[in-house]
């Protein structure tokens, strides 16, 4: 009975402990990134990014893609746990989201975001095993990147699927908001869009970040991402997908639909808590197949925080990490 109660409340205790732990400051760097925008113009931006271990890691490197709005800070709970085991973390910041500055006529489409991503990663010293980790809107570009660059693993948190969710349907409604924003004086437009995002309970710093987040959602790929999933299926990349039932942004049924396109993955359903004894069952799927998907009905959109421990264990498993600090051969 005592052990049973421990399993029942174990995750709750873990959440309290995670909230109380002191998160170390991110190690932020800058890098000049040159690429061509969709309008054909050459762009140069001073990319601001997090790199927890720029000297490299013998275990592996995690490259993270934030949502909209978002930044490298979205992964601080996961990054802290990766620090403890010597896994390198690189957090990409897309232009226009208050870390890396935006640029004129920025489109925020997947094509343009990918040009920035590819240019950022080109000639970047990332030896050894690499896992691409993403949350929400960032999942599309992480998926695309995993088919362009050699990837040991792909970890998607609250991914967006292949068709519009209720939160962004109809897209014409969001396009009207963007049209109104473009018509208004900037100080009025920024105030309007900022208040709209705050009313949704989303953390934004100002109107500029808000409109960039809106534009990136309007131009979300969705129905164009299936070919990348099919290409991914031809690779040896290990995959992990976790999503939630109380997600105000992403509908569970749309994610369940997309899971049909991911082969050789075992699925796990949970109501509220994931028993600690089930961690090993989830991790074992990376031995017998290409990974797992996990659905937690009572979780919200922010599993990058609430499931940081499980995500870290999955990353360690994909890298073949052992507690003695060495990788399995």
N, C-alpha and C positions, 0 to 999 in steps of 0.2 A: 504493500500500500504506500509506504514511504517513497519507494522508487517510482511508483505510478504518479504520485503527486508531483515528484520532481520533473517528470516528463511533461506533465500538464502545465506546470508553471515555469518550466525552464526557459522558454522563449520570452516570457514576460520579464523574467529576471534579466535575461540577456538584453532586452530593449532598454530597461532602466540603466543597466551598466553602460550600455553604448552611449546613452544620452549624457551620462556623467563623465565619461572619459574625456581627457583633454586632447583635442586634435592638434597635432603639430602644424605649424605654418607651411603652406605649400612652397616649393622651391620653383620660383617663376623665372623664366628666361624669355629672351626676345630673339627673333630670327627674321631676316628679310626674306619675304616670299614673293616671287614674281610669277605671274600667270596671265593668261588671256581671258578676259571676260567674254560673255556671250555676244556683246556688241562688237567684238573684234579688237577692242582696245587693250593694250598692255597695262597691267595693273601691278603696282608694287605696294605691299602692306608690311608693316612691322608687326609680325605675328607674335602675340604674347601667349606663352604656353607653360604648362607645368612639366617639369622633368625631375622626378624624385631621386634619380640615380644616374646622372649624366655620364658617369664613368662606365656604365653598363652593368648587367647582372648575369651571373652564371646560370641563373634559374630561367629567366625569360623576361620579356617586356610586355606590358599591357598598354595599348594605345586606346584612349577613350574619346568618345564622341558625345557631346552634350545635346540636350533637347532645346526646344524653342519656347520661351527664353531659357537660358542656361549658360553654364561655363564649366571650367575644370573643377570648380568647387562642388559641383553636383556629386562628385565621386569621393568626397573627402573621407567618408566612413570606410569605403572600400580601400582607398589608397592608404589609410592609416594601417589597416590590417596587412596590406601588401608590404609596407615598410618593415613590419615586424619579421618578415621571412625573406627579406632581401630581393623582392621582385620589383623591377623597375616599372614606374608608372609615368606615362606621358599623356597629358590632358590637352587636346587640341581645342582652341577657341576660335569659332567662326567669326569672320568680320561682322561688325555691327552689333555685337552683344556685350559692349562695355568693357571688354578685355582687349581684344584686337579691334582697332578702328575700322569702320566701314569705308566705302569708297563710292564715288558718284555713279548713279545708275545701276547700283547693285541689284541683281535679280533674285537672289536667294533660291534659285531652282536647284534641283539635284545636279544638273549638268555643271552649273557654275560652281556650286559648292565642291563638286568633285574635282574640278580643275584646281581649286585652292588646296584641297586635300592631297592630291597627287603631287603638286608642287611642294607642299610642306614636307612630305615624306621622301621626296626624291633626294638622293645623296645624304639622307639623314642617317647617322651611325646607329643602326638598331641591329646588332648581330644576334644570332641565336633565334630561339623560339619567340613567336609573336602571337598575342591574342588581341583581337579587336573587341572592345567593350563599348556598348552604347545604351543610351536611355532615350525612349520616346522618339522624337523626330530624328535624332541622331542615328537611329537604327538603320535607316535607309542608306545613309552614306557609309556606315560601317559594313553593311552587307555588300555594297558595291566595291568598297575597298578590299574586302576579303577575297574578291575574285580577280583583283588587279595585282595584289601583292601576296607573296607567299604567307599564308596564315595557318598557324597551328590550331587556333580556335576562334570561334565567334560567339560572343555572349551578348544576348539581347534582353534588355529589361523594359517591360511595358512597350513592346514594338507596336507599330501602327497598322500592320496588315496591308491588304491590297485594295480596299475601297473606303470611301469617306465614312467617318463615324458621325453620330448624331451631333457631337460637339462642333463639327465643322460643316454640317449639312443644313441647307444647301450651300455650296461654295459661293453661289451668286450673292448670298447675304454678306459674306465676308468681303467679296469683291466690291460691293457697294460701300462698305465701310472704308476700304482703301481708296475708292474714288472720292468719297467725301473728304477724307484726309488730304488728298492731293489738291482739292479745290480750296480748302480753308487756308487762312494765314497760318504759318507754322506754329506760332505760339498757341493758337486756339486748337489746331489739329493735334499737337502734342498733348495738351491738357485733356482733350476728348479721349484719345486712344489710351492714355495712361490710366484714366479713371475707369475705362472699360475693363482693362486687364486687372486692375486692383479689385474691381467688383467680382471678378471671377475667382479671386483668391490666389492669383498667380503673382510671384515675386518679380517685380520689374523696378528698375531704378528711375526711368523717365520715359517720355513719349517716344524718343528715338529707339530705345530698346523694344518698346511695345510694338511699334509699327514694323520693325524688322522681324519680330517674332510672328506677327500676323502675315507678313509677306512670305515668310518661309513655310508657313502652314498652307497658305493658298497655293503655293507652288510645290507642295509635297508630291512626290512621284506616284505613290500608291499603285495605280494600275500599270505602271511601267517597270515595277521591280521584280515581277515574276521571272523574267528571263535570267536575272542574276541568281535567284534561288535555284533554278534549274542548273545553271553553271556550277553553283556551289556544290550541288549534289554529285558532280563528277570529281570533286576533290576529296582529299582525305581529312579535310578540316573538321575538327570536333565542334559540336554546337550545343549551346544551352540557351533556352528561352524560358523566361519567367514572366507571368502576367497576373492581373488581379481582377476580382469581380466588382470592387467598389471604385473602379477607376473612372473619374469624371471626364477623362479625355478619350480613352480608348475603350471600345466595346468588346467584351469578352468573345461574343459570337464571331466577330470579324477576325480575331486572333485565332480562334479555333478553326475557322475556315482556312486560314493561311497555313496552319500546321499540317494540313493534308498534303502540302507540297514539300514538306521536309521529311525525308525518308530516314529509316533506321534510327528513329528517336523514340525512346520510351516515355510515356506520359504519366504524370502523377497529379492527382487532384486532392486538394485539402480544403477544409472549411475555414479554419482560422489559424491554427498553429501547425507547424511541421515538426512532428516528433523527432527528437534528437536521434532516435534509433533509425529513422528513415534516411538520414544523411548518407549513410553507407550504401543504401539501396540506390539512391540517386547517383552517387559517385561511381558505383559499379557499372552503370550503363556506358561509361566511357571506355570500359574494358571490352564489353561484348558488342557494342555498336558505336554509333556516332554521337551519342549524347542523350540529353533528356529535355523535356519541357515540363514546367511546373505551373499549375494554376492554384492560386490561393483566393478563395471566394471573398473573404473579408479584408483582404489587403487593398491598399489604395494605389494611386499612380506613382507613388514614390518608393518603390521597392529598392531603388539605389541606396536608400537609407535603411529601411526596415529589414531587408534581407542581405545586408552587407556581409554577414558571417557566412551564409550559404554560398553567395557569389564568390567569396574568397576561397572557400573550400573547393569549388568547382574549378577555379583558375589554377589552384595548386595541383589539382588532379590532372588537368589537361597538360600542365607542364611536367607532370611526373615527379612533382616535388615530394621529397621525403623529409621527415622531421630532423634528420641529421644535416639538412641543408644541401644535399646532393640530389641530382636528378636520376631517375631510373634510366637505364640504358635501353 
